[in-house]
Amino acid sequence: MNEKIYDYIICGAGASGLILASSMLDDKYFSNKKILLIEKENKNLNDRTWSFWEGKNGKFDDLVSKSWSYAKFKSFNTNLEFNLDPFIYKTIRSSDFYKKLFSKIKLSKQIKIENLEVKEIISKKNKVIIHTKSEEFIGKYVFSSILKKDLLKNSSFPFLKQHFEGWFIKTNKSFFDKNKTTLMDFSINQKNETRFIYILPFKSNEALIEFTLFTKSILKNSEYEKVLKEYLNKKGINSYEILEKEQGVIPMTCYPFEKHNNSRVLFIGTAGGWTKASSGYTFKNIITKTELLINFLKKEKDLSKFNLRSRFNFYDLILIDVLYNYNHLGDKIFSSLFRNNKPNKVLNFLDEKTNLIDELKIMYSFPWSIKILFIKALFKNLFKY
């Protein structure tokens, strides 16, 4: 067999590509398969932090740098502190994740890594051709986490961006309760948008402070910095050292990414619509969807039949539509959600593990002014799929 022909080719070594490669190594079904992982960068830096809630025992617990059993939610009219039981909120540094999974893959004999940039993916009847600047590879099946440029530009689906800047800071005094993470703090100037502060306290004097927005467009760098400085000053934190910074933009949309899949090419991760549209959480979703994909591959060969859409996509679409058209209501919507429902029910709902009765109760918990907007969005988007 030509050494450049593979059973599976994975394009992109972010969270989705690496978890898929690792999962294939863990399953005996793929032990005789030839796999290629293509990634243009040498990933070893801490370029992002992944946080998520799950049960006490998780797939990547050995990589968790900090976890919390308690959380806070705050806005101008709400101040909640709650036990996350049965969940634990966990955070993983990407540098630790990359180190472990790349080491595992490099030790294996069945996965080859190529540090090249994918230029084009061409589907043929019986194969897929991957073009890079210098080489060409052939795969029977291809999984790509590369998001196509301008894919969402002219979409009829409402599209928001979750964008943020976070500072890992160290103070000279104890300012943080290291046992409680702050999921959302809306008690900042909303400027008719959906804006909040997110806090991960690692120690009493070290934390990630992140300014996050759900809006149509991103800000200038100076605007993120201004809000972060004002928030810290408001908390009495005037003397601090910035250890690291992180920035990011995550698409929040219910666009049907799966329509770009075909019998031999499947888009994964954010490029495949695996990001939770209503919250932007991705890492836990990738773990869940990869498990489903691994089982699917052992039974089915036509990748276009791998469909993860459910009623929760429709719930997300309704929320995104309301936030798109009434972005100033984000504070009110999320405050009502957390104030009027048990935290574990909210997290189960966001995890797409509630039943229809629970979901109706959550929807009914919103004030009528919000419910009316949800109902209008429902009828507006009823035939989108």
Secondary structure, DSSP 8 states (H G I E B T S, - for coil): --TTEEEEEEE--SHHHHHHHHHHHH-GGGTT--EEEE-SS---S---EEEEEE-SS-TTGGGEEEEESEEEEE-SS-EEEEE-TT-EEEEEEHHHHHHHHHHHHHH-SSEEEE---EEEEEE-SS-EEEEESS-EEEEEEEEE----TTTTTT-SS-EEEEEEEEEEEEESS----TTEEEEEE--S--TTS-EEEEEEEEETTEEEEEEEEEESS---HHHHHHHHHHHHHHTT--SEEEEEEEEEEEEEE---GGGG--SSEEE-GGGGT-S-TTT---HHHHHHHHHHHHHHHTT---GGG-----HHHHHHHHHHHHHHH-GGGHHHHHHHHHHSS-HHHHHHHHTT---HHHHHHHHHTS-HHHHHHHHHHHHHTTT--
